[in-house]
């Protein structure tokens, strides 16, 4: 059985660059330069987190909030404790 974790994020689209900003309450704040059109920003933040967490492609997916700035992501391959270790404090 593979391990996974869920992560609440707050996304700022149309930013000047893609970056993991830090914590915004209980959610991780992410910025992406990609506009929120046809799921493009969702794909960009998934790719950003895969790179930041050093995970294979398609390890991160949006499970809630596809059209909202507040989203829940599913992270495959990391349990919640391992995920927290790889994220900014």
QUIMO-V635367 format. One record per residue. RES is the residue in three letters. SS is DSSP state (~ for helix, > for strand, _ for the rest). Layout:
{{RES:SS} {RES:SS}}
//
This chain:
{{UNK:_} {UNK:_} {UNK:_} {UNK:>} {UNK:>} {UNK:>} {UNK:>} {UNK:>} {UNK:>} {UNK:>} {UNK:>} {UNK:>} {UNK:_} {UNK:_} {UNK:_} {UNK:_} {UNK:_} {UNK:_} {UNK:>} {UNK:>} {UNK:>} {UNK:>} {UNK:>} {UNK:>} {UNK:_} {UNK:_} {UNK:>} {UNK:>} {UNK:>} {UNK:>} {UNK:>} {UNK:_} {UNK:_} {UNK:_} {UNK:_} {UNK:_} {UNK:_} {UNK:_} {UNK:_} {UNK:~} {UNK:~} {UNK:~} {UNK:~} {UNK:~} {UNK:~} {UNK:~} {UNK:~} {UNK:~} {UNK:~} {UNK:~} {UNK:~} {UNK:~} {UNK:~} {UNK:_} {UNK:_} {UNK:_} {UNK:_} {UNK:_} {UNK:_} {UNK:>} {UNK:>} {UNK:>} {UNK:>} {UNK:>} {UNK:_} {UNK:_} {UNK:_} {UNK:_} {UNK:_} {UNK:>} {UNK:>} {UNK:>} {UNK:>} {UNK:>} {UNK:>} {UNK:>} {UNK:_} {UNK:_} {UNK:_} {UNK:~} {UNK:~} {UNK:~} {UNK:~} {UNK:~} {UNK:~} {UNK:~} {UNK:_} {UNK:_} {UNK:_}}
//
